[in-house]
Amino acid sequence: MSKAKSHRLSDTQVQTFICDGFLRLDAGVPMAVHDAVRSKLQWMLDEDYNPGNNVLPRVPEMQQILDAPVVRGALQSVLGEDYVLHPHRFCHSNLPGEETADGPVAGAGSTAFVGWHQDSHSPLARPRHHLPRYAMLLYYPQDTPMELGPTQLIPGTQYCRSIGADAKARGLQASGLAGTCWLVHFDVAHGASLNLGHGCRHMVKFVFARVSEPTAPSWDCGSRAWQHPPDILNPHAQDVLWQRVWHWLCGQEPSPSAVEPTAAEIESLLGILVDDGDLPARLRACSGLAHPAAAAAVEVLVESFNGPEPLRQNAIYALAGIGPAAVPRLVEHLQKNRSGQWGEGAFVPEDSAYALAAIGRAALPELEALSRHDDEWVRINALFAIGEIGVAAAACLPALRTALTDPSHRVVRTALDALGQIGPAAAPALSDVAALLQTEHHQWGEPLLRGWSGADQIRVNASMALLRMGPRVPGIEPLLLSMLGDTCGYVDGFAIEALLRLDTPAALRGALHHLRTHRWDDTLIRGVRTY
């Protein structure tokens, strides 16, 4: 009997995703499905309204795209076996537009943005993760050649703090036939291109989230050794960063470079690193310094946080390669510098927080102390780093439980995310999460963005944390059932996912009762029939 074909990604595909931030997929679904989807989306644009997050129940044929083996295999490969479909999704319709004195403008009635951006989280902010914790699927229900204004993508920008002119100059149009899906790291810079054709281009964006930390490769792994993939589009040599992400996805502790640099080599690499004239050489120098023997390079690498985007990214992970010797300087940097700030679309933590997270266990004592710092931004960054360390950060559980009582909803939200990423080991915090959910937080009720408040996002993060803690946590079922019917639909979405994974009679009855009440009859259409 022949072996069934695997739809998981290969080593090379995963490595390309790490480097470029996206992959092209063919859903392999019959054309009749795409025709039905396109027809319904066009009717909504012409006669009704954009249903936003409700686009999937409004056009349920798209579930066949999400269930396609190629799509599921790719998502499992980068987000793990138990990934979840996020409640946020949106149809971006791009009508023929024009070039104006102020730049390209999409046609009237479009729900697509012509221009570069990194997506916000929904409903409110989360940090930008270098690790693949969130991904998007961009689906075209119609042939989308370049003249029809496909989505544009900039390779490698998922690790960027900001998108400069040099990055924008190398964007590409992600075209494709009907049924083409682009699997995209959530933070890749993208945007619609100008539609110069005669019809509308629809693209439906779906968001997915990782539920559990990787313990082994979830793709068709042939070798756990990092290999620089061929034919990538990212022009910068960033293996020191890419290897770190690869090792994390493989569920293994990163190891320093096999070759220990000598004192003379370290001095030479430092000389290259401070030379502003040769960026490729400086990037290679960072990689050469990613070793515990290069502790003398810590200060210069920290100063490289102020350099060009690729350099600051390499510097972060070179410092991680140096390891514990870099921790004191990184702690100092985190307390004294503020290159980032909170934003309610998404926020970028400090470079020192990324580096401390990548160092891992050795940084936990200092991060736990910083989680109690007087400054809110320092606390947020410390909690972010603890969460990125994941299961190994379970020793910081007391600090995370304390953070749930913080007066700042931003701190509480970050602590909830960290608890979720620790997973089942965070079970002792269930009572603290329950107490948080059972308290009215009027002080956080002011709308911040899109009408959502900090209190709303706390409940969303709590529902995601419970989902990530897993079904074996005693007492989790009644808490999840109590969350159904929340005034924020995102809470419902994650609570239902968690209840379904509990798979107990009470959990299933509760979820089905709620879903039965909220069932959408997609055969009823305004202007045709409503009952």
C-alpha positions as CSV (number, residue, x, y, z in Angstrom):
1,M,0.0,0.0,0.0
2,S,1.4,3.4,-1.0
3,K,1.9,6.0,1.7
4,A,-0.8,8.7,1.8
5,K,0.5,12.1,0.5
6,S,1.4,14.5,3.2
7,H,0.2,18.1,2.9
8,R,2.6,19.4,5.5
9,L,5.3,21.8,4.5
10,S,8.8,20.7,3.8
11,D,12.0,21.9,5.6
12,T,12.7,24.3,2.7
13,Q,9.2,25.7,2.7
14,V,9.3,26.4,6.5
15,Q,12.7,27.9,6.2
16,T,11.5,30.1,3.4
17,F,8.5,31.2,5.5
18,I,10.9,32.1,8.3
19,C,13.1,34.2,6.0
20,D,10.5,35.9,3.7
21,G,7.4,35.7,5.9
22,F,5.0,34.2,3.4
23,L,4.3,31.2,1.1
24,R,2.0,30.8,-1.9
25,L,-0.5,27.9,-1.7
26,D,-3.1,26.4,-4.1
27,A,-6.2,25.4,-2.0
28,G,-7.0,22.7,-4.6
29,V,-10.8,23.3,-4.2
30,P,-13.1,23.0,-7.2
31,M,-13.6,26.2,-9.3
32,A,-17.4,26.1,-8.6
33,V,-16.6,26.9,-4.9
34,H,-14.6,30.0,-5.8
35,D,-17.3,31.1,-8.3
36,A,-19.9,30.8,-5.5
37,V,-17.8,32.8,-3.1
38,R,-17.0,35.5,-5.6
39,S,-20.6,35.9,-6.5
40,K,-21.8,36.2,-2.9
41,L,-19.0,38.7,-2.1
42,Q,-19.8,40.8,-5.1
43,W,-23.5,40.8,-4.2
44,M,-22.7,42.0,-0.7
45,L,-20.5,44.8,-2.1
46,D,-23.2,45.9,-4.6
47,E,-26.4,45.4,-2.6
48,D,-25.6,44.9,1.1
49,Y,-22.6,45.7,3.3
50,N,-19.3,44.3,4.3
51,P,-20.1,41.8,7.2
52,G,-16.6,42.0,8.6
53,N,-16.0,39.2,11.1
54,N,-19.3,37.6,10.0
55,V,-18.1,37.0,6.4
56,L,-17.5,33.3,7.0
57,P,-21.1,32.5,8.2
58,R,-22.3,34.9,5.5
59,V,-20.3,33.0,2.8
60,P,-19.9,29.5,4.4
61,E,-18.5,28.0,1.1
62,M,-15.2,29.5,2.3
63,Q,-15.0,26.8,5.0
64,Q,-14.0,24.5,2.2
65,I,-10.9,26.6,1.7
66,L,-10.0,26.5,5.4
67,D,-10.6,22.7,5.5
68,A,-8.5,22.0,2.3
69,P,-5.7,19.6,3.2
70,V,-3.1,21.9,1.6
71,V,-4.2,24.8,3.8
72,R,-4.6,22.8,7.0
73,G,-1.2,21.2,6.4
74,A,0.5,24.5,5.9
75,L,-1.1,26.1,9.0
76,Q,-0.3,23.1,11.1
77,S,3.3,23.3,9.9
78,V,3.8,26.9,11.1
79,L,1.4,27.2,14.0
80,G,1.2,23.6,15.4
81,E,-1.3,20.8,15.3
82,D,-3.9,22.6,17.5
83,Y,-3.9,26.0,15.9
84,V,-7.2,28.0,16.1
85,L,-9.1,30.1,13.6
86,H,-9.2,33.6,15.1
87,P,-12.7,35.3,15.2
88,H,-11.3,38.2,13.1
89,R,-11.6,38.0,9.3
90,F,-12.4,40.5,6.7
91,C,-13.1,40.9,3.0
92,H,-10.9,43.4,1.2
93,S,-12.6,44.4,-2.1
94,N,-10.4,46.5,-4.4
95,L,-12.3,48.4,-7.1
96,P,-10.5,50.1,-10.1
97,G,-8.8,53.2,-8.9
98,E,-6.5,55.9,-10.2
99,E,-3.1,57.6,-9.7
100,T,-3.6,61.0,-8.1
101,A,-1.2,63.8,-7.1
102,D,-1.3,62.3,-3.6
103,G,-0.5,58.8,-4.8
104,P,-2.7,55.8,-5.8
105,V,-6.2,55.7,-4.6
106,A,-8.6,52.7,-4.6
107,G,-11.9,53.1,-6.4
108,A,-15.0,54.4,-4.5
109,G,-16.6,51.7,-2.5
110,S,-13.4,49.7,-2.0
111,T,-12.7,48.1,1.4
112,A,-9.0,47.7,0.6
113,F,-6.2,50.1,1.5
114,V,-3.6,50.9,-1.2
115,G,-0.4,51.5,0.7
116,W,2.0,49.8,3.1
117,H,1.1,48.8,6.7
118,Q,1.5,46.1,9.3
119,D,-1.8,44.8,10.6
120,S,-3.3,45.8,13.9
121,H,-4.6,43.1,16.2
122,S,-8.3,42.7,16.9
123,P,-10.0,43.9,18.9
124,L,-7.1,45.7,20.5
125,A,-3.3,45.6,20.7
126,R,-1.0,42.7,21.2
127,P,2.8,42.7,20.8
128,R,4.6,42.1,17.5
129,H,6.1,38.6,17.8
130,H,9.2,37.5,15.9
131,L,8.1,34.0,16.6
132,P,5.2,32.7,14.5
133,R,2.4,32.9,17.0
134,Y,-0.1,34.4,14.5
135,A,-0.5,34.0,10.8
136,M,-2.9,35.2,8.1
137,L,-4.3,33.4,5.1
138,L,-5.1,35.7,2.1
139,Y,-7.6,34.0,-0.2
140,Y,-8.5,35.1,-3.8
141,P,-11.9,33.8,-5.1
142,Q,-11.1,35.1,-8.6
143,D,-8.1,35.2,-10.9
144,T,-6.0,38.0,-9.7
145,P,-3.4,39.1,-12.2
146,M,-1.2,42.1,-11.4
147,E,-3.4,44.6,-13.3
148,L,-6.3,43.7,-10.9
149,G,-4.5,45.1,-7.9
150,P,-3.4,42.1,-5.8
151,T,-2.1,42.4,-2.3
152,Q,1.5,43.5,-2.1
153,L,4.0,41.9,0.4
154,I,7.5,43.0,1.5
155,P,9.7,40.0,2.2
156,G,11.3,39.8,5.7
157,T,9.4,42.7,7.2
158,Q,7.7,40.5,9.9
159,Y,10.7,41.4,12.1
160,C,10.7,45.1,11.5
161,R,10.0,47.9,14.0
162,S,9.2,50.2,11.2
163,I,8.9,50.0,7.4
164,G,11.4,52.3,5.6
165,A,11.7,53.5,2.1
166,D,14.3,50.8,1.3
167,A,11.9,48.1,2.3
168,K,9.0,49.6,0.4
169,A,11.1,49.6,-2.7
170,R,11.3,45.8,-2.8
171,G,7.6,45.0,-2.3
172,L,6.0,42.5,-4.7
173,Q,2.5,41.9,-6.0
174,A,1.2,38.6,-4.7
175,S,-0.9,37.7,-7.7
176,G,-2.5,34.3,-8.4
177,L,-5.4,32.3,-10.0
178,A,-8.7,31.7,-8.3
179,G,-8.1,29.6,-5.2
180,T,-4.6,31.0,-4.6
181,C,-3.9,31.5,-0.9
182,W,-1.0,33.3,0.6
183,L,0.1,32.1,4.0
184,V,1.6,35.2,5.7
185,H,3.3,35.9,9.0
186,F,0.9,38.3,10.8
187,D,3.4,41.1,11.0
188,V,4.6,41.2,7.4
189,A,4.2,44.6,5.8
190,H,1.5,44.5,3.0
191,G,-1.2,46.5,1.3
192,A,-3.3,46.5,-1.8
193,S,-1.9,47.6,-5.1
194,L,-3.7,49.8,-7.5
195,N,-6.4,48.0,-9.5
196,L,-5.9,49.0,-13.1
197,G,-8.4,46.4,-14.5
198,H,-12.1,46.5,-15.2
199,G,-13.5,44.4,-12.4
200,C,-13.4,44.1,-8.6
201,R,-10.7,42.2,-6.8
202,H,-11.9,40.4,-3.7
203,M,-9.4,39.1,-1.1
204,V,-10.6,37.5,2.2
205,K,-8.2,37.6,5.1
206,F,-8.4,35.0,7.8
207,V,-6.3,35.1,11.0
208,F,-5.0,32.1,12.9
209,A,-3.3,31.7,16.3
210,R,-0.9,29.2,17.8
211,V,-2.3,27.5,20.9
212,S,0.6,25.5,22.3
213,E,4.4,25.9,22.3
214,P,6.3,23.7,19.9
215,T,8.0,20.6,21.3
216,A,8.9,19.1,17.9
217,P,8.6,20.0,14.2
218,S,5.0,20.0,13.0
219,W,5.9,19.8,9.3
220,D,7.6,17.0,7.2
221,C,10.9,17.5,8.9
222,G,13.9,15.8,7.2
223,S,16.6,17.4,9.4
224,R,16.5,19.7,12.4
225,A,19.7,21.3,11.2
226,W,19.2,24.8,9.8
227,Q,19.8,25.2,6.1
228,H,19.7,28.5,4.3
229,P,16.9,28.1,1.8
230,P,17.5,28.8,-1.9
231,D,15.7,31.5,-3.9
232,I,14.5,33.6,-0.9
233,L,13.4,37.1,-1.6
234,N,14.7,38.7,1.6
235,P,18.0,40.3,0.5
236,H,19.6,40.5,3.9
237,A,21.7,37.7,5.5
238,Q,20.0,37.2,8.8
239,D,20.8,33.5,9.6
240,V,21.4,34.4,13.3
241,L,17.8,35.5,13.6
242,W,16.4,32.8,11.3
243,Q,18.1,30.0,13.1
244,R,16.7,31.2,16.4
245,V,13.1,30.9,15.0
246,W,13.9,27.6,13.4
247,H,15.2,26.1,16.6
248,W,12.1,27.3,18.5
249,L,9.8,25.8,15.9
250,C,11.7,22.5,16.2
251,G,11.1,22.6,19.9
252,Q,14.8,22.5,20.7
253,E,17.2,24.7,22.7
254,P,19.3,26.9,20.4
255,S,23.0,26.1,20.5
256,P,25.9,28.6,19.9
257,S,27.8,28.6,16.7
258,A,29.9,25.5,16.3
259,V,33.0,27.6,15.8
260,E,34.2,29.6,18.8
261,P,35.7,32.9,17.7
262,T,39.2,33.8,18.9
263,A,40.0,37.1,20.7
264,A,41.6,38.4,17.4
265,E,38.5,37.4,15.4
266,I,36.2,39.1,17.9
267,E,38.3,42.3,17.7
268,S,38.1,42.1,13.9
269,L,34.4,41.5,13.8
270,L,33.8,44.4,16.2
271,G,35.7,46.7,13.8
272,I,33.5,45.6,11.0
273,L,30.4,46.1,13.1
274,V,31.1,49.8,13.9
275,D,31.8,50.6,10.2
276,D,28.7,52.3,8.7
277,G,29.8,51.7,5.2
278,D,29.1,48.0,4.6
279,L,25.8,46.6,5.8
280,P,26.2,43.1,4.5
281,A,29.5,42.8,6.3
282,R,28.0,44.2,9.5
283,L,25.2,41.6,9.3
284,R,27.8,38.8,8.9
285,A,29.8,40.2,11.8
286,C,26.7,39.9,14.1
287,S,26.4,36.3,13.2
288,G,30.1,35.7,14.0
289,L,29.6,37.3,17.4
290,A,26.6,35.1,18.4
291,H,28.7,33.0,20.8
292,P,29.3,33.0,24.6
293,A,33.0,33.7,23.9
294,A,32.1,37.1,22.5
295,A,31.0,38.8,25.7
296,A,33.3,41.7,24.8
297,A,30.8,42.5,22.0
298,V,27.8,43.2,24.2
299,E,28.1,47.0,24.3
300,V,28.6,47.4,20.6
301,L,25.7,45.0,19.8
302,V,23.4,47.0,22.1
303,E,24.4,50.2,20.3
304,S,23.5,48.4,17.1
305,F,19.8,48.6,18.1
306,N,20.0,52.1,16.7
307,G,21.2,50.9,13.3
308,P,19.4,49.9,10.1
309,E,16.5,47.4,10.6
310,P,18.4,44.3,9.5
311,L,21.3,45.2,11.8
312,R,19.2,45.7,14.9
313,Q,17.4,42.4,14.3
314,N,20.7,40.6,13.9
315,A,22.1,42.4,17.0
316,I,19.2,41.1,19.1
317,Y,19.9,37.5,18.3
318,A,23.7,37.9,18.4
319,L,23.2,39.0,22.0
320,A,21.0,36.0,22.6
321,G,23.8,33.8,21.3
322,I,26.2,35.4,23.8
323,G,23.8,34.4,26.5
324,P,23.9,35.1,30.3
325,A,26.9,37.5,29.9
326,A,24.6,39.9,28.0
327,V,21.8,39.9,30.6
328,P,23.0,42.8,32.9
329,R,23.5,45.2,30.0
330,L,20.2,44.3,28.5
331,V,18.4,44.8,31.8
332,E,20.0,48.2,32.1
333,H,19.0,49.0,28.5
334,L,15.4,48.0,29.2
335,Q,15.1,50.3,32.2
336,K,16.8,53.3,30.6
337,N,15.6,53.3,27.0
338,R,12.3,53.7,25.4
339,S,12.4,53.2,21.6
340,G,9.0,51.6,21.6
341,Q,5.7,52.6,23.0
342,W,2.2,51.1,23.5
343,G,-0.2,51.5,20.6
344,E,-3.7,50.1,20.6
345,G,-3.3,48.6,17.2
346,A,-0.1,46.7,18.0
347,F,3.0,47.5,20.0
348,V,6.6,46.7,19.5
349,P,8.5,45.7,22.6
350,E,12.0,47.0,23.3
351,D,14.9,45.2,21.5
352,S,16.3,44.3,24.8
353,A,13.1,42.5,25.7
354,Y,13.3,40.4,22.5
355,A,17.0,39.6,23.4
356,L,16.2,38.7,27.0
357,A,13.4,36.4,25.8
358,A,15.7,34.7,23.4
359,I,18.3,34.1,26.1
360,G,15.6,32.2,28.0
361,R,16.0,30.6,31.4
362,A,19.1,32.5,32.3
363,A,17.2,35.8,32.1
364,L,14.2,34.8,34.2
365,P,15.3,36.0,37.6
366,E,16.0,39.5,36.2
367,L,12.8,39.5,34.2
368,E,10.7,38.5,37.2
369,A,12.2,41.4,39.2
370,L,11.5,43.8,36.3
371,S,7.9,42.6,36.2
372,R,7.5,44.5,39.5
373,H,9.3,47.6,38.3
374,D,7.8,51.1,39.0
375,D,7.5,51.9,35.3
376,E,4.6,50.5,33.4
377,W,6.5,50.1,30.2
378,V,9.3,48.2,31.9
379,R,6.7,45.8,33.5
380,I,5.0,45.3,30.1
381,N,8.3,44.4,28.4
382,A,9.4,42.1,31.2
383,L,6.1,40.2,31.1
384,F,6.3,40.0,27.3
385,A,9.7,38.4,27.5
386,I,8.6,36.0,30.2
387,G,5.7,34.9,27.9
388,E,8.1,34.4,25.0
389,I,10.2,32.0,27.0
390,G,7.0,29.9,27.3
391,V,6.9,26.7,29.3
392,A,10.3,27.2,30.7
393,A,9.0,30.4,32.5
394,A,6.7,28.5,34.8
395,A,8.9,29.4,37.7
396,C,7.7,33.0,37.2
397,L,4.1,32.0,37.8
398,P,3.9,33.9,41.2
399,A,5.0,37.1,39.4
400,L,2.4,36.6,36.7
401,R,-0.4,36.1,39.2
402,T,0.7,39.2,41.0
403,A,0.6,41.1,37.7
404,L,-3.1,40.2,37.2
405,T,-3.8,42.7,40.0
406,D,-1.8,45.5,38.4
407,P,-3.7,48.9,38.1
408,S,-2.8,49.0,34.4
409,H,-5.0,47.0,32.0
410,R,-2.0,46.9,29.6
411,V,0.1,45.1,32.2
412,V,-2.8,42.7,33.0
413,R,-3.3,42.0,29.3
414,T,0.4,41.2,28.8
415,A,0.4,39.0,31.9
416,L,-2.6,37.0,30.6
417,D,-0.8,36.4,27.3
418,A,2.3,35.2,29.2
419,L,0.1,32.8,31.3
420,G,-1.4,31.3,28.1
421,Q,2.1,30.8,26.6
422,I,3.2,28.9,29.7
423,G,0.3,26.6,29.0
424,P,-0.9,23.8,31.3
425,A,1.8,24.6,33.8
426,A,-0.1,27.9,34.5
427,A,-3.1,26.0,35.9
428,P,-2.5,27.3,39.5
429,A,-3.4,30.8,38.1
430,L,-6.9,29.7,37.1
431,S,-8.4,31.1,40.3
432,D,-6.7,34.5,39.7
433,V,-8.1,34.6,36.1
434,A,-11.6,33.7,37.5
435,A,-11.3,36.5,40.0
436,L,-10.3,38.9,37.3
437,L,-13.3,37.9,35.1
438,Q,-15.8,38.1,38.0
439,T,-14.9,41.7,38.8
440,E,-16.3,44.8,37.1
441,H,-13.5,46.9,35.8
442,H,-15.2,50.3,35.3
443,Q,-11.9,52.1,35.4
444,W,-10.9,50.4,32.2
445,G,-14.3,50.8,30.4
446,E,-13.4,53.8,28.3
447,P,-13.4,53.0,24.5
448,L,-9.9,53.0,23.2
449,L,-10.2,52.0,19.5
450,R,-13.1,50.8,17.3
451,G,-15.3,51.2,20.4
452,W,-13.4,48.5,22.4
453,S,-12.1,49.1,25.9
454,G,-9.3,47.8,27.9
455,A,-11.8,45.8,29.9
456,D,-13.0,44.1,26.7
457,Q,-9.5,43.1,25.7
458,I,-8.7,41.7,29.2
459,R,-11.6,39.3,28.7
460,V,-10.4,38.4,25.2
461,N,-6.9,37.7,26.5
462,A,-8.3,35.7,29.4
463,S,-10.3,33.5,27.1
464,M,-7.2,32.9,25.0
465,A,-5.2,32.1,28.1
466,L,-7.8,29.5,29.2
467,L,-7.7,28.0,25.7
468,R,-4.0,27.7,25.8
469,M,-3.9,26.3,29.4
470,G,-5.7,23.3,27.9
471,P,-8.7,21.1,28.7
472,R,-7.1,19.2,31.6
473,V,-7.1,22.1,34.1
474,P,-9.5,21.4,37.0
475,G,-12.3,23.9,37.3
476,I,-11.9,25.4,33.8
477,E,-15.3,24.2,32.4
478,P,-17.7,26.4,34.5
479,L,-15.5,29.4,33.9
480,L,-15.6,29.0,30.2
481,L,-19.3,28.4,30.2
482,S,-19.8,31.7,32.2
483,M,-18.0,33.5,29.4
484,L,-20.6,32.6,26.7
485,G,-22.7,35.6,25.7
486,D,-20.1,38.1,26.5
487,T,-20.6,41.6,25.1
488,C,-17.4,41.1,23.0
489,G,-17.8,38.4,20.4
490,Y,-14.1,37.6,20.4
491,V,-14.5,36.2,23.9
492,D,-17.3,33.9,22.7
493,G,-15.1,32.7,19.9
494,F,-12.2,31.6,22.0
495,A,-14.4,30.3,24.8
496,I,-16.3,28.0,22.4
497,E,-13.0,26.7,20.9
498,A,-11.9,25.8,24.5
499,L,-15.2,24.2,25.3
500,L,-15.1,22.1,22.2
501,R,-11.6,20.9,23.1
502,L,-12.9,19.9,26.6
503,D,-15.2,17.5,24.8
504,T,-17.3,16.8,27.9
505,P,-21.1,16.5,27.7
506,A,-21.6,19.7,29.7
507,A,-19.1,21.7,27.6
508,L,-20.6,20.5,24.4
509,R,-24.2,21.2,25.5
510,G,-23.2,24.7,26.6
511,A,-21.4,25.5,23.3
512,L,-24.1,24.0,21.1
513,H,-26.9,25.9,23.0
514,H,-25.0,29.1,22.5
515,L,-24.3,28.4,18.8
516,R,-27.9,27.3,18.2
517,T,-29.1,30.7,19.4
518,H,-26.7,32.5,17.2
519,R,-27.1,30.4,14.1
520,W,-27.0,32.5,10.9
521,D,-29.3,31.4,8.1
522,D,-27.2,32.3,5.0
523,T,-30.0,31.3,2.6
524,L,-32.0,34.5,3.6
525,I,-31.0,37.5,1.5
526,R,-32.2,41.1,1.9
527,G,-34.4,42.1,-1.0
528,V,-35.0,38.4,-1.9
529,R,-36.5,36.8,1.2
530,T,-36.0,37.4,4.9
531,Y,-38.0,34.4,6.3
